[in-house]
Amino acid sequence: MAPAPGPAGSESAAPGRRRVILLTGPSGAGKSRLAERLSAAHGWPVVRLDDFYREDHDPHLPRSPLGIPDWDHVDSWHADAAVDALRRLVDEGRVEVPVYDIGTSAVTGRHVLTAGPHDYVLAEGLFAGRLIDQLRDQGLLADALCVRQNRYLTALRRFARDLSERRKPPHILVRRGMALLRDEPRVIAEAQAHGARCIHPRQAESELSGLPATSLATGA
């Protein structure tokens, strides 16, 4: 089991370097909402790791028993591309990333993210915890959090979100939702095994809002 990163900002990194805060946890637990609130409050860029999912035509995209892409399988996304994007944003302050549509299982566009000299970079997604070791080894990690709430509340919010976004037909969403509800303890345990620490989104927001700004040298 990897050691937990500890309180935010405690990871070692090169002096004056931007760093990444990873937000992982069950689907629907509030990772995206937390990232949005932090971004709105502090201007920190958000890298949506879901945007690095494989497209429907990719032969390496795993399929679930429901006949749809298995977004909960670790092979469903391009982890190396995600790490490369985070490294570029940290080191260069700018990166172009894909925009992925779950409903069509396809990349629908691209957009540019920028980071200021004193920003943290937020990276949120189901598989964010799997990047802990790589980012730590490269001196890119500030913290890694597993966002969690009451599992039944999470299931209801997930279903409402997926239904409103028309991610898949309702009967598919119900079946997938029940499977995710049963699987949530395993997801959380796996995130902890990778080194993420579990936390409620409101507590995470309070902690992260108290972080000192990074001290990137001008022109870096």
N, CA and C of each residue as an Amber inpcrd file, in Angstrom:
protein
   660
   0.8390000  -1.1950000   0.0000000   0.0000000   0.0000000   0.0000000
   0.8690000   1.2380000   0.0000000   0.5880000   2.1700000  -0.9040000
   1.3660000   3.3970000  -0.9860000   1.0610000   4.2950000   0.2020000
   2.0440000   5.0670000   0.6740000   1.7900000   5.9590000   1.8000000
   0.8670000   7.0830000   1.3830000  -0.0210000   7.4880000   2.2800000
  -0.9440000   8.5840000   1.9820000  -0.1610000   9.8720000   1.8820000
  -0.5710000  10.7840000   0.9690000   0.1490000  12.0280000   0.8010000
   0.1440000  12.9110000   2.0350000  -0.8680000  12.7960000   2.9090000
  -0.9320000  13.6530000   4.0820000  -1.6240000  14.9550000   3.7610000
  -1.5570000  15.9400000   4.6580000  -2.2530000  17.1990000   4.4580000
  -1.8520000  17.8710000   3.1630000  -2.7820000  18.6270000   2.6130000
  -2.5470000  19.2860000   1.3330000  -1.2790000  20.1220000   1.3720000
  -0.5380000  20.0400000   0.2800000   0.6690000  20.8300000   0.1510000
   1.8880000  20.2060000   0.7940000   1.7630000  18.9770000   1.3180000
   2.8670000  18.3820000   2.0600000   3.8410000  17.6110000   1.1900000
   3.4700000  17.3310000  -0.0760000   4.3590000  16.5630000  -0.9360000
   5.5840000  17.3880000  -1.3220000   6.7330000  16.7090000  -1.4550000
   7.9410000  17.4020000  -1.8730000   7.8810000  17.6770000  -3.3630000
   8.4470000  18.7650000  -3.8000000   8.4610000  19.1380000  -5.2120000
   9.5950000  20.1070000  -5.4460000   9.9460000  20.2860000  -6.7120000
  10.9840000  21.2440000  -7.0580000  10.5460000  22.6400000  -6.6210000
  11.4610000  23.4470000  -6.0820000  11.1000000  24.7840000  -5.6100000
  10.4550000  25.5970000  -6.7340000   9.3920000  26.3210000  -6.4010000
   8.7750000  27.2110000  -7.3710000   8.0020000  26.5180000  -8.4650000
   7.5800000  25.2910000  -8.2500000   6.8710000  24.5610000  -9.2920000
   5.3890000  24.4550000  -8.9670000   4.5340000  24.6530000  -9.9840000
   3.1190000  24.3580000  -9.7870000   2.9820000  22.8780000  -9.4390000
   1.8950000  22.5320000  -8.7700000   1.6800000  21.1280000  -8.4260000
   0.2150000  20.7550000  -8.6040000  -0.0400000  19.4550000  -8.6100000
  -1.3610000  18.9120000  -8.9270000  -2.0490000  18.4030000  -7.6680000
  -3.3410000  18.7100000  -7.5540000  -4.1980000  18.1400000  -6.5240000
  -5.1300000  17.1550000  -7.2080000  -5.0160000  15.8800000  -6.8690000
  -5.8490000  14.8400000  -7.4610000  -7.1200000  14.6590000  -6.6450000
  -8.2620000  14.5900000  -7.3460000  -9.5530000  14.3390000  -6.7070000
 -10.1340000  13.0710000  -7.3090000 -10.1550000  12.0050000  -6.5250000
 -10.7240000  10.7490000  -6.9870000 -11.9240000  10.4070000  -6.1140000
 -12.5230000   9.2390000  -6.3410000 -13.6780000   8.8200000  -5.5670000
 -14.7580000   8.2500000  -6.4560000 -15.8150000   7.6900000  -5.8620000
 -16.8890000   7.0740000  -6.6410000 -17.5620000   8.0540000  -7.5910000
 -18.0930000   7.5360000  -8.6780000 -18.8520000   8.3610000  -9.6090000
 -20.0560000   8.9610000  -8.8970000 -20.2050000  10.2870000  -8.9810000
 -21.3240000  10.9620000  -8.3520000 -21.0520000  11.4580000  -6.9480000
 -19.8470000  11.2560000  -6.4300000 -19.5420000  11.6470000  -5.0500000
 -19.3330000  13.1440000  -4.8830000 -19.1700000  13.8730000  -5.9740000
 -19.0100000  15.3210000  -5.8740000 -17.6500000  15.8410000  -6.2820000
 -16.8680000  15.0330000  -6.9950000 -15.5300000  15.4690000  -7.4280000
 -15.6090000  16.6790000  -8.3510000 -16.4710000  16.5920000  -9.3430000
 -16.5770000  17.6780000 -10.3260000 -17.0930000  18.9600000  -9.6900000
 -18.1060000  18.8320000  -8.8290000 -18.6510000  20.0240000  -8.1690000
 -17.6120000  20.6710000  -7.2670000 -16.8450000  19.8440000  -6.5570000
 -15.7790000  20.3750000  -5.7090000 -14.7520000  21.1100000  -6.5500000
 -14.3260000  20.4980000  -7.6480000 -13.3320000  21.1340000  -8.5220000
 -13.8650000  22.4500000  -9.0830000 -15.1390000  22.4730000  -9.4620000
 -15.7340000  23.6960000 -10.0020000 -15.7590000  24.8100000  -8.9630000
 -16.1050000  24.4680000  -7.7150000 -16.1480000  25.4930000  -6.6670000
 -14.7520000  26.0460000  -6.3830000 -13.7620000  25.1510000  -6.3340000
 -12.3920000  25.6030000  -6.0890000 -11.8730000  26.4500000  -7.2370000
 -12.2060000  26.0560000  -8.4580000 -11.7740000  26.8240000  -9.6240000
 -12.4090000  28.2120000  -9.6260000 -13.7010000  28.2720000  -9.2850000
 -14.3910000  29.5610000  -9.2570000 -13.8300000  30.4730000  -8.1690000
 -13.4470000  29.8790000  -7.0440000 -12.9550000  30.6680000  -5.9190000
 -11.5150000  31.1210000  -6.0890000 -10.6920000  30.2730000  -6.7290000
  -9.2540000  30.5490000  -6.7700000  -8.6830000  30.6990000  -8.1820000
  -9.4780000  30.3770000  -9.1840000  -8.9830000  30.4740000 -10.5470000
  -8.1110000  29.3100000 -10.9760000  -8.0680000  28.2400000 -10.1850000
  -7.2310000  27.0970000 -10.5210000  -7.8200000  26.3470000 -11.7130000
  -6.9950000  25.9190000 -12.6490000  -7.5010000  25.1460000 -13.7910000
  -7.9080000  23.7390000 -13.3770000  -8.9030000  23.1950000 -14.0820000
  -9.4050000  21.8470000 -13.7960000  -9.1810000  20.9520000 -15.0100000
  -8.4690000  19.8680000 -14.8060000  -8.2880000  18.8530000 -15.8470000
  -9.2680000  17.7270000 -15.5500000 -10.2350000  17.5460000 -16.4420000
 -11.2170000  16.4720000 -16.2900000 -10.6180000  15.1950000 -16.8770000
 -10.2580000  14.2870000 -16.0200000  -9.6180000  13.0600000 -16.4950000
 -10.5670000  12.1980000 -17.3230000 -11.8840000  12.3850000 -17.1490000
 -12.8470000  11.6710000 -17.9890000 -12.7080000  12.0370000 -19.4590000
 -12.1190000  13.1900000 -19.7380000 -11.9350000  13.6030000 -21.1290000
 -10.8680000  12.7840000 -21.8370000 -10.1790000  11.9250000 -21.0950000
  -9.1470000  11.0790000 -21.6850000  -9.6330000   9.6400000 -21.8840000
 -10.9550000   9.4410000 -21.8330000 -11.5130000   8.1200000 -22.1330000
 -11.2560000   7.7560000 -23.5900000 -11.1710000   6.4610000 -23.8590000
 -11.0670000   5.9690000 -25.2290000 -12.3990000   6.1910000 -25.9460000
 -12.3260000   6.3690000 -27.2750000 -13.5480000   6.5720000 -28.0480000
 -14.1960000   5.2390000 -28.3990000 -15.4790000   5.3100000 -28.7690000
 -16.2820000   4.1170000 -29.0060000 -15.6850000   3.2030000 -30.0750000
 -15.0040000   3.7860000 -31.0680000 -14.4430000   2.9790000 -32.1580000
 -13.0970000   2.3460000 -31.7990000 -12.5670000   2.6740000 -30.6250000
 -11.2700000   2.1460000 -30.2130000 -11.4310000   0.6640000 -29.8570000
 -10.7110000  -0.2250000 -30.5190000 -10.8530000  -1.6630000 -30.2200000
 -10.3880000  -2.0360000 -28.8160000  -9.6400000  -1.1530000 -28.1760000
  -9.1380000  -1.4440000 -26.8340000 -10.0750000  -0.9250000 -25.7380000
 -11.1890000  -0.3200000 -26.1120000 -12.1530000   0.1590000 -25.1290000
 -12.9280000  -1.0160000 -24.5490000 -12.8090000  -1.2670000 -23.2480000
 -13.5280000  -2.4010000 -22.6390000 -15.0390000  -2.1920000 -22.7060000
 -15.7820000  -3.2950000 -22.7700000 -17.2470000  -3.2540000 -22.7990000
 -17.7930000  -3.9010000 -21.5290000 -18.8630000  -3.3260000 -21.0070000
 -19.5060000  -3.8870000 -19.8220000 -20.5440000  -4.9200000 -20.2420000
 -21.0400000  -5.7400000 -19.3140000 -22.0950000  -6.7050000 -19.6350000
 -23.3720000  -6.0430000 -20.1340000 -23.4960000  -4.7140000 -19.9180000
 -24.6770000  -3.9870000 -20.3900000 -24.5880000  -3.6390000 -21.8660000
 -23.4500000  -3.9350000 -22.4860000 -23.2830000  -3.6560000 -23.9000000
 -22.8210000  -2.2480000 -24.2000000 -22.3870000  -1.5140000 -23.1750000
 -21.9130000  -0.1500000 -23.3570000 -20.4430000  -0.0860000 -22.9420000
 -19.7400000   1.0100000 -23.3070000 -18.3530000   1.1370000 -22.8560000
 -18.2650000   1.0360000 -21.3330000 -17.2690000   0.3270000 -20.8520000
 -17.0890000   0.1480000 -19.4140000 -16.1980000   1.2560000 -18.8840000
 -16.8200000   2.3920000 -18.5530000 -16.0510000   3.5440000 -18.0740000
 -15.4240000   3.2960000 -16.7150000 -15.8090000   2.2200000 -16.0520000
 -15.2770000   1.9340000 -14.7290000 -14.0930000   0.9680000 -14.7770000
 -13.6790000   0.5970000 -15.9900000 -12.5290000  -0.2910000 -16.1820000
 -11.2820000   0.5590000 -16.3930000 -10.1990000   0.1740000 -15.7500000
  -8.9860000   0.9830000 -15.7970000  -8.4300000   1.1330000 -17.2050000
  -8.7300000   0.1850000 -18.1070000  -8.2180000   0.2760000 -19.4690000
  -9.0770000   1.1630000 -20.3730000 -10.1050000   1.8040000 -19.7990000
 -11.0050000   2.6050000 -20.6250000 -10.4630000   3.9950000 -20.9150000
  -9.3200000   4.3510000 -20.3500000  -8.8170000   5.7050000 -20.5900000
  -7.3220000   5.6980000 -20.8710000  -6.8430000   6.8400000 -21.3950000
  -5.4330000   7.0030000 -21.7690000  -4.6890000   7.6650000 -20.6050000
  -4.2120000   6.8630000 -19.6770000  -3.5450000   7.4000000 -18.4920000
  -2.2760000   8.1690000 -18.8530000  -1.4930000   7.6550000 -19.7950000
  -0.2400000   8.3270000 -20.1580000  -0.5060000   9.7030000 -20.7490000
  -1.5560000   9.8250000 -21.5600000  -1.9020000  11.1180000 -22.1550000
  -2.3360000  12.1000000 -21.0660000  -3.0440000  11.5980000 -20.0550000
  -3.4720000  12.4550000 -18.9560000  -2.2730000  12.9760000 -18.1670000
  -1.3260000  12.0920000 -17.8700000  -0.1290000  12.5040000 -17.1340000
   0.6720000  13.5190000 -17.9400000   0.7900000  13.2910000 -19.2380000
   1.5220000  14.2240000 -20.0950000   0.8650000  15.5990000 -20.0880000
  -0.4710000  15.6360000 -20.1370000  -1.1820000  16.9130000 -20.1170000
  -0.9510000  17.6350000 -18.7940000  -0.9850000  16.8970000 -17.6930000
  -0.7530000  17.5180000 -16.3900000   0.6720000  18.0570000 -16.2850000
   1.6270000  17.3110000 -16.7940000   3.0210000  17.7550000 -16.7540000
   3.2020000  19.0400000 -17.5560000   2.5860000  19.1010000 -18.7230000
   2.6980000  20.2960000 -19.5550000   2.0700000  21.5120000 -18.8700000
   0.9120000  21.2960000 -18.2550000   0.2370000  22.4060000 -17.5940000
   1.0490000  22.9040000 -16.4080000   1.6570000  21.9770000 -15.6690000
   2.4930000  22.3570000 -14.5360000   3.7500000  23.0940000 -14.9980000
   4.4420000  22.5500000 -15.9960000   5.7370000  23.0960000 -16.4100000
   5.6310000  24.3000000 -17.3470000   4.6040000  24.2990000 -18.2070000
   4.5040000  25.3410000 -19.2190000   3.3640000  26.3270000 -18.9760000
   2.4260000  25.9670000 -18.1240000   1.3170000  26.8560000 -17.8320000
   0.2310000  26.8600000 -18.8900000   0.3020000  25.9250000 -19.8350000
  -0.6830000  25.8870000 -20.9140000  -0.7020000  24.4890000 -21.5320000
  -1.8910000  23.9930000 -21.8450000  -2.0030000  22.7010000 -22.5060000
  -3.3490000  22.6090000 -23.2170000  -3.3710000  21.8990000 -24.3260000
  -4.6210000  21.6350000 -25.0400000  -5.0860000  20.2310000 -24.6800000
  -6.3510000  20.1080000 -24.3000000  -6.8970000  18.8160000 -23.8720000
  -8.1710000  18.5070000 -24.6470000  -8.5460000  17.2270000 -24.7370000
  -9.7710000  16.8520000 -25.4480000 -11.0190000  17.1680000 -24.6400000
 -12.1440000  17.2090000 -25.3340000 -13.4670000  17.3090000 -24.7040000
 -14.2130000  16.0320000 -25.0780000 -14.5810000  15.2380000 -24.0720000
 -15.1800000  13.9300000 -24.3220000 -16.6590000  13.9530000 -23.9540000
 -17.4830000  13.3830000 -24.8290000 -18.9150000  13.2870000 -24.5850000
 -19.2720000  11.8450000 -24.2290000 -19.7310000  11.6400000 -22.9770000
 -20.0740000  10.2980000 -22.5190000 -21.2350000   9.7130000 -23.3200000
 -22.1930000  10.5590000 -23.6680000 -23.3730000  10.0890000 -24.3720000
 -23.0620000   9.4260000 -25.7020000 -22.0790000   9.9730000 -26.4100000
 -21.6990000   9.4160000 -27.7110000 -20.3970000   8.6280000 -27.6460000
 -19.7720000   8.6130000 -26.4790000 -18.4890000   7.9150000 -26.2880000
 -17.4710000   8.3760000 -27.3270000 -17.3460000   9.6950000 -27.4510000
 -16.4650000  10.2440000 -28.4850000 -15.8920000  11.5910000 -28.0550000
 -14.7250000  11.9140000 -28.5820000 -14.1340000  13.2380000 -28.4070000
 -14.8480000  14.1900000 -29.3590000 -15.4040000  15.2630000 -28.8190000
 -16.1840000  16.1960000 -29.6300000 -15.4660000  17.5170000 -29.8910000
 -14.2940000  17.7000000 -29.3310000 -13.5510000  18.9340000 -29.5450000
 -12.3110000  18.9710000 -28.6740000 -11.6820000  20.1320000 -28.6500000
 -10.5110000  20.3380000 -27.8120000 -10.5630000  21.7520000 -27.2650000
  -9.9160000  21.9540000 -26.1110000  -9.8490000  23.3070000 -25.5610000
  -8.5410000  23.4850000 -24.8160000  -8.1890000  24.7340000 -24.5750000
  -6.9100000  25.0750000 -23.9600000  -7.1180000  25.4310000 -22.4960000
  -6.2710000  24.8820000 -21.6400000  -6.2460000  25.2190000 -20.2240000
  -4.9670000  25.9920000 -19.9260000  -5.0720000  26.9750000 -19.0660000
  -3.8940000  27.7410000 -18.6620000  -3.8200000  27.7820000 -17.1400000
  -2.6050000  27.9070000 -16.6300000  -2.3760000  27.9990000 -15.1910000
  -1.5120000  29.2130000 -14.8980000  -1.9290000  30.0020000 -13.9170000
  -1.1410000  31.1500000 -13.5040000   0.0760000  30.7340000 -12.7140000
   0.9810000  31.6610000 -12.4700000   2.2420000  31.3200000 -11.7940000
   2.0680000  30.8360000 -10.3630000   0.9390000  31.1390000  -9.7330000
   0.7390000  30.7310000  -8.3410000  -0.4060000  29.7250000  -8.1950000
  -0.8250000  29.1340000  -9.2940000  -1.9670000  28.2220000  -9.2650000
  -1.5840000  26.7850000  -8.8990000  -2.5420000  26.1030000  -8.2800000
  -2.5250000  24.6510000  -8.2230000  -3.3320000  24.1510000  -9.4150000
  -3.0700000  22.9290000  -9.8260000  -3.8110000  22.3010000 -10.9220000
  -4.6840000  21.2030000 -10.3200000  -5.9910000  21.2820000 -10.5780000
  -6.9260000  20.2760000 -10.0990000  -7.1270000  19.2250000 -11.1710000
  -7.0360000  17.9600000 -10.8040000  -7.2750000  16.8560000 -11.7450000
  -8.2770000  15.9170000 -11.1030000  -9.4760000  15.8220000 -11.7020000
 -10.5210000  15.0250000 -11.0710000 -11.0260000  13.9220000 -11.9930000
 -11.2910000  12.7640000 -11.3800000 -11.7960000  11.6360000 -12.1450000
 -11.7390000  10.3500000 -11.3450000 -12.4800000   9.3680000 -11.7970000
 -12.5610000   8.0850000 -11.1070000 -11.1910000   7.4450000 -10.9180000
 -10.3090000   7.5910000 -11.9100000  -9.0190000   6.9170000 -11.8710000
  -7.8860000   7.8300000 -11.4270000  -8.2090000   8.9860000 -10.8760000
  -7.1690000   9.9380000 -10.4770000  -6.1750000   9.3200000  -9.5000000
  -6.6600000   8.4470000  -8.6180000  -5.7730000   7.8350000  -7.6400000
  -4.6660000   7.0090000  -8.2590000  -4.9060000   6.5000000  -9.4510000
  -3.8940000   5.6780000 -10.1130000  -2.7120000   6.5010000 -10.6230000
  -2.8260000   7.8200000 -10.5530000  -1.7340000   8.6800000 -11.0030000
  -0.8380000   9.1320000  -9.8560000  -1.1870000   8.7360000  -8.6440000
  -0.4600000   9.2370000  -7.4750000   1.0300000   8.9530000  -7.5590000
   1.3920000   7.7000000  -7.7910000   2.8120000   7.3440000  -7.7920000
   3.5760000   8.0670000  -8.8880000   3.0000000   8.1240000 -10.0950000
   3.6880000   8.7900000 -11.2050000   3.9220000  10.2650000 -10.9040000
   2.8700000  10.9400000 -10.4210000   3.0080000  12.3710000 -10.1570000
   3.9360000  12.6390000  -8.9840000   3.8950000  11.7760000  -7.9750000
   4.8010000  11.9470000  -6.8430000   6.2510000  11.7700000  -7.2880000
   6.5090000  10.7340000  -8.0920000   7.8640000  10.4690000  -8.5540000
   8.4160000  11.6110000  -9.3960000   7.5270000  12.3230000 -10.0980000
   7.9530000  13.4210000 -10.9510000   7.9210000  14.7760000 -10.2340000
   7.6110000  14.7470000  -8.9430000   7.5740000  15.9880000  -8.1730000
   6.3930000  16.8720000  -8.5100000   5.3140000  16.2740000  -9.0180000
   4.1610000  17.0650000  -9.4660000   3.0030000  17.0640000  -8.4720000
   3.0480000  16.2270000  -7.4510000   1.8860000  16.0110000  -6.5950000
   1.8670000  16.9240000  -5.3740000   0.7220000  17.5960000  -5.1740000
   0.5080000  18.3690000  -3.9540000  -0.3090000  17.5710000  -2.9520000
  -1.3670000  16.8950000  -3.4390000  -2.2200000  16.1110000  -2.5530000
  -3.1020000  15.2020000  -3.3950000  -3.6620000  14.1800000  -2.7640000
  -4.5750000  13.2520000  -3.4310000  -5.7080000  12.9280000  -2.4720000
  -6.9340000  13.2650000  -2.8720000  -8.0990000  13.1020000  -2.0150000
  -9.1070000  12.1610000  -2.6550000  -9.6880000  11.3080000  -1.8370000
 -10.8010000  10.4590000  -2.2690000 -12.0740000  11.0830000  -1.7250000
 -12.8380000  11.7220000  -2.5950000 -14.0620000  12.3980000  -2.1910000
 -15.1630000  11.3540000  -2.0000000 -15.8190000  11.4020000  -0.8400000
 -16.8780000  10.4310000  -0.5830000 -17.9750000  11.0590000   0.2710000
 -19.2000000  10.5610000   0.0890000 -20.3490000  10.9550000   0.8880000
 -21.1530000   9.6900000   1.1980000 -22.3660000   9.8640000   1.7500000
 -23.2560000   8.7390000   1.9380000 -23.4700000   8.0420000   0.6010000
 -23.2680000   6.7390000   0.5380000 -23.2740000   6.0280000  -0.7400000
 -24.6330000   6.0650000  -1.4250000 -25.7230000   6.1170000  -0.6420000
 -27.0550000   6.1530000  -1.2470000 -27.3570000   7.5470000  -1.8160000
 -26.8900000   8.5780000  -1.1380000 -27.0090000   9.9330000  -1.6710000
 -26.1910000  10.0590000  -2.9490000 -25.0010000   9.4750000  -2.9310000
 -24.1500000   9.4870000  -4.1230000 -24.8470000   8.8040000  -5.2950000
 -25.4990000   7.6670000  -5.0360000 -26.1950000   6.9390000  -6.0990000
 -27.3280000   7.7620000  -6.6860000 -28.0900000   8.4380000  -5.8380000
 -29.1950000   9.2670000  -6.3300000 -28.6830000  10.4360000  -7.1590000
 -27.6440000  11.0830000  -6.6800000 -27.0830000  12.2150000  -7.4180000
 -26.4800000  11.7640000  -8.7450000 -25.8550000  10.6090000  -8.7510000
 -25.2660000  10.0830000  -9.9790000 -26.3520000   9.8100000 -11.0140000
 -27.4540000   9.1870000 -10.5690000 -28.5400000   8.8800000 -11.4960000
 -29.1610000  10.1620000 -12.0450000 -29.3850000  11.1580000 -11.1810000
 -29.9650000  12.4270000 -11.6310000 -29.0530000  13.1150000 -12.6440000
 -27.7580000  13.1010000 -12.3790000 -26.7940000  13.7110000 -13.3070000
 -26.7800000  12.9930000 -14.6470000 -26.6580000  11.6690000 -14.6040000
 -26.5700000  10.8980000 -15.8470000 -27.8510000  11.0160000 -16.6620000
 -28.9860000  11.0860000 -15.9710000 -30.2640000  11.2210000 -16.6620000
 -30.3830000  12.5880000 -17.3080000 -30.0000000  13.6410000 -16.5800000
 -30.1110000  14.9970000 -17.1210000 -29.1700000  15.2190000 -18.2950000
 -28.0130000  14.5330000 -18.2650000 -27.0460000  14.6760000 -19.3510000
 -27.2790000  13.6670000 -20.4750000 -28.3080000  12.8280000 -20.3110000
 -28.6580000  11.8270000 -21.3190000 -27.4610000  10.9660000 -21.7070000
 -26.7570000  10.5220000 -20.6740000 -25.5440000   9.7480000 -20.9290000
 -25.8500000   8.4170000 -21.6040000 -26.9300000   7.7810000 -21.1810000
 -27.3790000   6.5290000 -21.7820000 -28.8690000   6.3950000 -21.4950000
 -29.5910000   5.4360000 -22.1040000 -31.0190000   5.2420000 -21.8270000
 -31.2660000   4.9830000 -20.3390000 -32.4200000   5.4330000 -19.8160000
 -32.7010000   5.3040000 -18.3810000 -32.5530000   3.8890000 -17.8280000
 -33.0180000   2.8750000 -18.5580000 -32.9330000   1.5130000 -18.0150000
 -31.4780000   1.0580000 -17.8700000 -30.6090000   1.5550000 -18.7570000
 -29.1820000   1.2420000 -18.6520000 -28.5900000   1.9570000 -17.4400000
 -29.0060000   3.2050000 -17.2320000 -28.4880000   3.9760000 -16.1110000
 -28.8930000   3.3570000 -14.7730000 -30.1090000   2.8300000 -14.6950000
 -30.5570000   2.1820000 -13.4600000 -29.7070000   0.9510000 -13.1700000
 -29.5070000   0.1070000 -14.1610000 -28.7230000  -1.1150000 -13.9660000
 -27.2730000  -0.7780000 -13.6150000 -26.7120000   0.1850000 -14.3330000
 -25.3300000   0.5800000 -14.0420000 -25.2410000   1.1930000 -12.6430000
 -26.2440000   2.0020000 -12.2830000 -26.2380000   2.6390000 -10.9760000
 -26.2630000   1.6410000  -9.8370000 -27.0420000   0.5860000  -9.9730000
 -27.1010000  -0.4390000  -8.9310000 -25.7620000  -1.1640000  -8.8100000
 -25.1380000  -1.4090000  -9.9570000 -23.8260000  -2.0700000  -9.9330000
 -22.7870000  -1.1830000  -9.2550000 -22.8240000   0.1220000  -9.5370000
 -21.8630000   1.0410000  -8.9310000 -22.1060000   1.1890000  -7.4290000
 -23.3630000   1.1510000  -7.0240000 -23.6790000   1.2270000  -5.6030000
 -23.0560000   0.0500000  -4.8510000 -23.1830000  -1.1320000  -5.4160000
 -22.6040000  -2.3190000  -4.7720000 -21.0820000  -2.2640000  -4.7800000
 -20.5150000  -1.6270000  -5.7940000 -19.0640000  -1.6420000  -5.9770000
 -18.3600000  -0.5020000  -5.2520000 -19.1220000   0.4280000  -4.6690000
 -18.5040000   1.6250000  -4.0920000 -17.4670000   1.3290000  -3.0160000
 -17.7140000   0.4040000  -2.0800000 -16.6730000   0.1310000  -1.0660000
 -15.3430000  -0.2970000  -1.6870000 -15.3950000  -1.0660000  -2.7640000
 -14.1600000  -1.4880000  -3.4290000 -13.4510000  -0.2970000  -4.0550000
 -14.2060000   0.6100000  -4.6780000 -13.6200000   1.7990000  -5.3030000
 -12.8890000   2.6410000  -4.2620000 -13.5230000   2.8270000  -3.1170000
 -12.9130000   3.6300000  -2.0620000 -11.6700000   2.9470000  -1.5010000
 -11.7610000   1.6470000  -1.2800000 -10.6110000   0.9050000  -0.7590000
  -9.4380000   0.9530000  -1.7360000  -9.7440000   0.8860000  -3.0170000
  -8.6860000   0.9320000  -4.0220000  -8.0230000   2.2990000  -4.0420000
  -8.8150000   3.3580000  -3.9280000  -8.2440000   4.7090000  -3.8970000
  -7.3220000   4.8730000  -2.6940000  -7.7440000   4.3540000  -1.5460000
  -6.9080000   4.4320000  -0.3530000  -5.6300000   3.6160000  -0.5250000
  -5.7410000   2.4650000  -1.1800000  -4.5660000   1.6220000  -1.4090000
  -3.5390000   2.3360000  -2.2750000  -4.0060000   3.1830000  -3.1820000
  -3.0850000   3.9350000  -4.0360000  -2.4760000   5.1300000  -3.3040000
  -3.0520000   5.4860000  -2.1490000  -2.4770000   6.5680000  -1.3580000
  -3.3500000   7.7800000  -1.1780000  -4.6070000   7.7340000  -1.6540000
  -5.5110000   8.8720000  -1.4620000  -6.1150000   8.8160000  -0.0670000
  -6.4030000   9.9620000   0.4960000  -7.0610000  10.0070000   1.8010000
  -8.5200000  10.4110000   1.6150000  -9.4220000   9.7160000   2.2860000
 -10.8550000   9.9450000   2.1240000 -11.2890000  11.2000000   2.8840000
 -12.2360000  11.9220000   2.2850000 -12.6600000  13.1880000   2.8600000
 -14.0070000  13.5880000   2.2710000 -14.8330000  14.2660000   3.0650000
 -16.1000000  14.8030000   2.5650000 -15.7950000  16.0300000   1.7080000
 -16.5600000  16.2750000   0.6360000 -16.2370000  17.3960000  -0.2480000
 -16.1910000  18.7550000   0.4500000 -17.0650000  18.9850000   1.4290000
 -17.0470000  20.2780000   2.1190000 -15.7860000  20.4440000   2.9590000
 -15.3470000  19.3570000   3.5930000 -14.1040000  19.4120000   4.3530000
 -12.9300000  19.6320000   3.4180000 -12.9580000  18.9640000   2.2660000
 -11.8890000  19.1340000   1.2870000 -11.8310000  20.5770000   0.8030000
 -13.0010000  21.1540000   0.5600000 -13.0440000  22.5430000   0.0940000
 -12.4440000  23.4830000   1.1250000 -12.7520000  23.2410000   2.3820000
 -12.2100000  24.0790000   3.4470000 -10.6980000  23.9490000   3.5370000
 -10.1980000  22.7150000   3.4860000  -8.7590000  22.4920000   3.5770000
  -8.0080000  23.1100000   2.3970000  -8.4990000  22.8380000   1.1950000
  -7.7870000  23.2800000   0.0050000  -7.8520000  24.7960000  -0.1680000
  -8.9220000  25.4060000   0.3250000  -9.0240000  26.8650000   0.2190000
  -8.0040000  27.5600000   1.1100000  -7.4500000  26.8290000   2.0800000
  -6.4530000  27.4130000   2.9650000  -5.0210000  27.1890000   2.5130000
  -4.8410000  26.6170000   1.3320000  -3.4910000  26.3640000   0.8350000
  -2.7580000  27.6670000   0.5290000  -1.4660000  27.7180000   0.8140000
  -0.6740000  28.8820000   0.3830000  -0.4660000  28.8160000  -1.1180000
  -0.3530000  29.9660000  -1.7560000  -0.1130000  29.9910000  -3.1920000
   1.2370000  29.3830000  -3.5120000   1.3540000  28.7950000  -4.6950000
   2.6500000  28.3040000  -5.1450000   3.5420000  29.5020000  -5.4030000
   4.8420000  29.2690000  -5.4640000   5.7900000  30.3890000  -5.5860000
   6.6150000  30.2640000  -6.8490000   5.9280000  30.0370000  -7.9590000
   6.6290000  29.8890000  -9.2310000   7.3260000  31.1860000  -9.6140000
   8.5720000  31.0730000  -9.9900000   9.3100000  32.2680000 -10.3790000
   8.7300000  32.8610000 -11.6580000   8.6920000  34.1550000 -11.7400000
   8.1670000  34.8320000 -12.9190000   8.9280000  34.3990000 -14.1590000
   8.1630000  34.0490000 -15.2050000   8.7850000  33.6440000 -16.4520000
   9.0790000  32.1740000 -16.5330000   8.7840000  31.4000000 -15.4760000
   9.0490000  29.9630000 -15.4920000   8.0490000  29.2520000 -16.3630000
